[in-house]
Amino acid sequence: MNRWSKGVLAAVAGVTLAGCASQGTAPANPQDPWEGFNRKVFAFNDTLDRYAIKPVAQGYDFVTPQPVQDGVTNFFSNLGELRTILNSGLQWKWGNAGVATGRFLMNTTLGLGGFLDPATGMGLTEHEEDFGQTLAVWGVAEGPYVVLPVLGGRTLRHAGGLPADWYADPVSHVEEDSTRYGIRALDVVNYRASVLDQEKLIQGDRYSFLRDTYLQRRRFEINDGKTGEDPFANDDFDYDAGDFAQ
């Protein structure tokens, strides 16, 4: 499942799912030198999810038909194409910029504002790019893994790309605060509802599991799949590990 970073509230989606994880003792990981701090923040995000985001997502999932949820997912994914267009250009990936442009125009028009996804059916496959990936192409080092309050787990480089990604998100430019916050909240709740059934896939020490799957998937995305097949691209394990481990 592909998902864009869509602002502070939208980032809660991945963070809070990671919040389902409990703390535990795990071997030291050189990619996670701040693990002690990270686990404390992880516990905060767990509380946020358990008592706020997850119950709302469960209610939303119960009353909202699946086709409607799919339409909402498509809508936000379509907005994310604008960020892909920008970052593909910054990475000199003009072919992907063209595909993303075609997807956005087709889904916005034929897809009723993005709620449908006719572009995929016509062979225009989504391939996301964000500013964290752009920084990687520009040679910026990955940096350590860090869990941020509310925003959740990312590499330092990925976190550094968030301001540019938020600026590229059209929702960030909605002037009316109540409308903007409402759109953000819908995005968060819809995404959280979409991964409710996938929590059972977490095994062992959940903090370590989510951190490691995030790092593996993130590197796969940055290398454009050149390191091999995506280990998470199957029917039983189809969440976006990057978001899931936020």
Sequence and secondary structure as in RCSB ss.txt:
>XXXX:A:sequence
MNRWSKGVLAAVAGVTLAGCASQGTAPANPQDPWEGFNRKVFAFNDTLDRYAIKPVAQGYDFVTPQPVQDGVTNF
FSNLGELRTILNSGLQWKWGNAGVATGRFLMNTTLGLGGFLDPATGMGLTEHEEDFGQTLAVWGVAEGPYVVLPV
LGGRTLRHAGGLPADWYADPVSHVEEDSTRYGIRALDVVNYRASVLDQEKLIQGDRYSFLRDTYLQRRRFEINDG
KTGEDPFANDDFDYDAGDFAQ
>XXXX:A:secstr
      SHHHHHHHHHHHTTS        TT TTHHHHHHHHHHHHHHIIIIIHHHHHHHHHHS HHHHHHHHHH
HHHHHHHHHHHHHHHTT HHHHHHHHHHHHHHHHTTTTTTS HHHHTT       HHHHHHHTT     EEEETT
TEEEEHHHHHTHHHHHHHSGGGG   HHHHHHHHHHHHHHHHHHTGGGGGG  SSHHHHHHHHHHHHHHHHHTTT
TTSS TT STTS S HHHHT 
